[in-house]
Amino acid sequence: MAVDSSSVTKSIPRVDTHLAKFSQGSVVVLTGLAFLFNQPIIVLITAVIMALSALFPSLNLFRLVYTGIVIPLRLLKPRIVEDDPAPHRFAQGVGAAFLIAATLVFYLTKATPPGWALDLIVFVLAAINLTVGFCAGCFVYYHLGRFGLLPRVRYEGGFHWRGV
């Protein structure tokens, strides 16, 4: 029986690494500005953007800006690689959860140091991913999959640190 090569290529998960870098850079900028200017509202906005991106990828504001502005202006061009998008969405969801927790701390307790600590954790992890290519959320996702708590990644082998 012959295998249709188009159906094989459609089943391979793919990720645009430049979109991922644009998203990470945006998170770094937003969380950094929130901290520098002491603006918890920016933390809330970033949390909402990241939560929507994780839960509803078609509503990913970073992707919409990337495809609607960045690519047409030729600031970046897509770089599509074989990769599972689920760990990346998981990492965005974890980042969103930290920022939602930070927002709750800001607005419900008025305790700013713990709120800024949560914001800066997201800032640092996004910056590490942006600069050296290590995604802590993807790493956690992979290991939770190994323990049967999340679906296993859909590519062969173990966790891959792809670097920048």
C-alpha positions as CSV (number, residue, x, y, z in Angstrom):
1,M,0.0,0.0,0.0
2,A,1.4,3.4,-1.0
3,V,1.6,6.1,1.7
4,D,0.4,9.6,0.7
5,S,3.4,11.8,1.6
6,S,1.1,14.9,2.0
7,S,-0.8,13.2,4.8
8,V,2.5,12.3,6.5
9,T,3.8,15.9,6.4
10,K,0.4,17.2,7.7
11,S,0.6,15.0,10.8
12,I,4.1,16.3,11.8
13,P,3.7,19.1,14.4
14,R,5.5,22.3,13.5
15,V,6.4,25.5,15.3
16,D,7.5,28.9,14.0
17,T,10.6,29.6,16.1
18,H,10.6,33.2,15.2
19,L,7.1,33.6,16.5
20,A,8.1,32.0,19.7
21,K,11.1,34.4,20.0
22,F,8.8,37.3,19.3
23,S,6.4,36.2,22.0
24,Q,9.2,35.6,24.5
25,G,10.6,39.1,23.7
26,S,7.2,40.6,24.1
27,V,6.8,39.0,27.5
28,V,10.2,40.2,28.6
29,V,9.4,43.7,27.5
30,L,6.0,43.8,29.1
31,T,7.0,42.2,32.5
32,G,10.1,44.3,32.6
33,L,8.2,47.6,31.9
34,A,5.6,46.6,34.5
35,F,8.3,46.2,37.2
36,L,10.3,49.3,36.2
37,F,7.3,51.6,36.2
38,N,5.5,49.8,39.1
39,Q,2.4,49.2,36.9
40,P,0.5,46.0,38.0
41,I,-2.0,46.7,35.2
42,I,0.7,45.7,32.7
43,V,1.1,42.4,34.6
44,L,-2.7,41.8,34.3
45,I,-2.6,42.6,30.6
46,T,0.3,40.3,30.0
47,A,-1.4,37.6,32.0
48,V,-4.5,37.8,29.9
49,I,-2.6,37.8,26.6
50,M,-0.6,34.7,27.7
51,A,-3.7,32.9,29.0
52,L,-5.6,33.5,25.8
53,S,-2.5,32.3,23.8
54,A,-2.2,29.1,25.8
55,L,-6.0,28.3,25.8
56,F,-7.0,29.6,22.4
57,P,-4.0,29.7,20.0
58,S,-6.1,31.4,17.3
59,L,-6.5,34.4,19.7
60,N,-2.8,34.7,20.4
61,L,-2.2,38.5,20.3
62,F,1.5,38.0,19.9
63,R,0.9,35.9,16.8
64,L,-1.6,38.4,15.4
65,V,1.0,41.2,15.7
66,Y,3.7,39.0,14.3
67,T,1.7,37.9,11.3
68,G,-0.1,41.3,10.8
69,I,2.8,43.7,11.3
70,V,6.2,42.1,11.9
71,I,6.2,39.7,8.9
72,P,4.7,42.3,6.4
73,L,7.3,44.8,7.5
74,R,10.0,42.1,6.9
75,L,11.3,42.6,10.5
76,L,11.3,38.8,10.8
77,K,10.4,35.9,8.5
78,P,8.9,32.6,9.6
79,R,11.2,29.8,10.5
80,I,9.2,26.6,10.7
81,V,10.7,23.6,12.4
82,E,9.3,20.2,13.4
83,D,8.3,20.5,17.1
84,D,5.3,19.9,19.3
85,P,3.5,23.1,20.1
86,A,1.9,21.6,23.3
87,P,4.9,22.2,25.6
88,H,5.1,25.8,24.4
89,R,1.5,26.4,25.1
90,F,1.9,24.7,28.5
91,A,4.8,27.1,29.3
92,Q,2.7,30.1,28.3
93,G,-0.1,28.8,30.6
94,V,2.3,28.5,33.5
95,G,3.6,32.0,32.9
96,A,0.0,33.2,32.7
97,A,-0.7,31.5,36.0
98,F,2.2,33.2,37.7
99,L,1.1,36.6,36.4
100,I,-2.5,36.0,37.4
101,A,-1.2,35.1,40.9
102,A,0.9,38.3,40.9
103,T,-2.2,40.3,39.9
104,L,-4.2,38.8,42.6
105,V,-1.5,39.6,45.1
106,F,-1.3,43.2,43.9
107,Y,-5.0,43.9,44.0
108,L,-6.3,41.7,46.8
109,T,-3.5,42.0,49.4
110,K,-1.6,45.1,48.4
111,A,1.6,43.1,49.1
112,T,3.8,44.3,46.3
113,P,7.0,42.4,46.9
114,P,5.5,38.9,46.4
115,G,3.6,40.2,43.3
116,W,6.8,41.6,41.8
117,A,8.7,38.4,42.6
118,L,6.2,36.4,40.6
119,D,6.4,38.9,37.7
120,L,10.2,38.7,37.8
121,I,10.1,34.9,37.7
122,V,8.2,35.1,34.4
123,F,10.6,37.9,33.2
124,V,13.7,35.8,34.0
125,L,12.4,32.5,32.5
126,A,11.2,34.3,29.3
127,A,14.6,36.0,29.0
128,I,16.4,32.7,29.4
129,N,14.3,31.2,26.7
130,L,14.8,34.2,24.5
131,T,18.6,34.4,24.9
132,V,19.8,30.8,25.3
133,G,16.8,28.8,24.0
134,F,16.0,26.9,27.2
135,C,12.3,26.6,27.8
136,A,11.7,25.7,31.5
137,G,8.0,25.2,30.9
138,C,8.8,22.8,28.0
139,F,11.2,20.9,30.3
140,V,8.6,20.6,33.0
141,Y,6.0,19.5,30.4
142,Y,8.3,16.8,29.1
143,H,9.0,15.4,32.6
144,L,5.3,15.4,33.5
145,G,4.7,13.5,30.3
146,R,7.3,10.9,31.3
147,F,5.5,10.4,34.6
148,G,2.1,10.0,32.8
149,L,0.7,13.3,34.2
150,L,0.5,15.0,30.8
151,P,0.5,13.7,27.2
152,R,4.0,12.7,26.0
153,V,5.6,15.0,23.5
154,R,4.8,13.8,19.9
155,Y,8.4,13.7,18.7
156,E,10.9,11.0,19.1
157,G,13.5,10.9,21.8
158,G,13.7,13.0,25.0
159,F,13.7,16.6,25.9
160,H,15.6,18.7,23.3
161,W,17.3,21.9,24.2
162,R,17.4,23.5,20.8
163,G,19.4,26.5,21.9
164,V,19.0,29.9,20.2
